[in-house]
Amino acid sequence: MKKELLIGFVVALVATSFGCFVFIEFFSNFDFNKSLDLIIEGNLEGRVLVLGAIANFFVFFVFLKKKQIYRARGVLMETFLIALVVLFLTLFSK
């Protein structure tokens, strides 16, 4: 059970990272490093994380469709962690 939760959590981390990468690559007029600098400069980390976490919906429903409930729970745990990180970034940003 713990292994399945961990697999879901790690897959969700990868999906969130991939979602952030896709968002930055396709919706920015600058190269990747310049875009990251602009995101940090503008305190937009939380917004980019939220947009990247949209990919978790797809992973979550794939796990549910395959009846891998504990992996889906791992995805939910990672999504809640992202929500807490975004809340922290929002409350304690400059």
C-alpha positions as CSV (number, residue, x, y, z in Angstrom):
1,M,0.0,0.0,0.0
2,K,2.8,2.5,0.9
3,K,4.6,1.6,-2.3
4,E,1.5,2.4,-4.3
5,L,1.0,5.7,-2.6
6,L,4.7,6.6,-3.2
7,I,4.4,5.6,-6.9
8,G,1.3,7.9,-7.3
9,F,3.1,10.7,-5.5
10,V,6.2,10.5,-7.7
11,V,4.2,10.2,-10.9
12,A,2.2,13.3,-9.9
13,L,5.5,15.2,-9.2
14,V,6.7,14.3,-12.6
15,A,3.4,15.3,-14.2
16,T,3.5,18.6,-12.4
17,S,7.0,19.3,-13.5
18,F,6.2,18.3,-17.0
19,G,3.1,20.6,-16.9
20,C,5.2,23.5,-15.7
21,F,7.8,22.9,-18.4
22,V,5.2,22.7,-21.1
23,F,3.5,25.9,-19.9
24,I,6.8,27.8,-19.8
25,E,8.0,26.4,-23.2
26,F,4.8,27.0,-25.2
27,F,3.4,30.1,-23.6
28,S,6.5,32.2,-23.2
29,N,8.2,34.3,-25.8
30,F,11.6,33.9,-24.1
31,D,13.9,30.9,-23.7
32,F,13.4,28.6,-20.7
33,N,16.1,30.2,-18.4
34,K,15.0,33.7,-19.1
35,S,11.3,32.7,-18.5
36,L,12.3,31.2,-15.1
37,D,14.1,34.4,-14.2
38,L,11.0,36.5,-15.1
39,I,8.8,34.1,-13.1
40,I,10.9,34.5,-10.0
41,E,11.3,38.2,-10.5
42,G,7.5,38.6,-10.8
43,N,6.7,36.3,-7.9
44,L,4.7,34.1,-10.2
45,E,5.9,30.7,-9.0
46,G,2.6,29.8,-7.4
47,R,0.6,30.5,-10.5
48,V,3.0,28.5,-12.7
49,L,2.8,25.6,-10.2
50,V,-1.0,25.7,-10.3
51,L,-1.0,25.6,-14.1
52,G,1.5,22.7,-14.0
53,A,-0.6,20.8,-11.6
54,I,-3.5,20.6,-14.1
55,A,-1.6,17.6,-15.5
56,N,-2.4,15.8,-12.3
57,F,-6.1,15.5,-13.3
58,F,-5.1,13.3,-16.2
59,V,-2.9,11.1,-14.1
60,F,-5.5,10.9,-11.4
61,F,-8.3,9.7,-13.8
62,V,-6.0,7.3,-15.5
63,F,-5.2,5.6,-12.2
64,L,-9.0,5.6,-11.3
65,K,-9.8,4.1,-14.7
66,K,-7.3,1.3,-14.1
67,K,-8.7,0.8,-10.5
68,Q,-5.4,1.7,-8.9
69,I,-6.9,3.6,-6.0
70,Y,-3.8,3.9,-3.8
71,R,-1.8,5.5,-6.7
72,A,-4.7,7.9,-7.2
73,R,-4.5,8.7,-3.5
74,G,-0.8,9.4,-4.0
75,V,-1.7,11.9,-6.7
76,L,-4.2,13.6,-4.4
77,M,-1.6,13.9,-1.7
78,E,0.9,15.5,-4.1
79,T,-1.8,17.9,-5.3
80,F,-2.6,18.9,-1.8
81,L,1.1,19.5,-1.1
82,I,1.3,21.7,-4.2
83,A,-1.8,23.6,-2.9
84,L,0.0,24.2,0.5
85,V,3.2,25.3,-1.3
86,V,1.1,27.8,-3.4
87,L,-0.7,29.0,-0.3
88,F,2.7,29.5,1.5
89,L,4.1,31.3,-1.5
90,T,1.1,33.5,-1.7
91,L,1.0,34.4,2.0
92,F,4.8,34.9,2.4
93,S,5.8,36.5,-0.9
94,K,7.4,39.9,-1.0
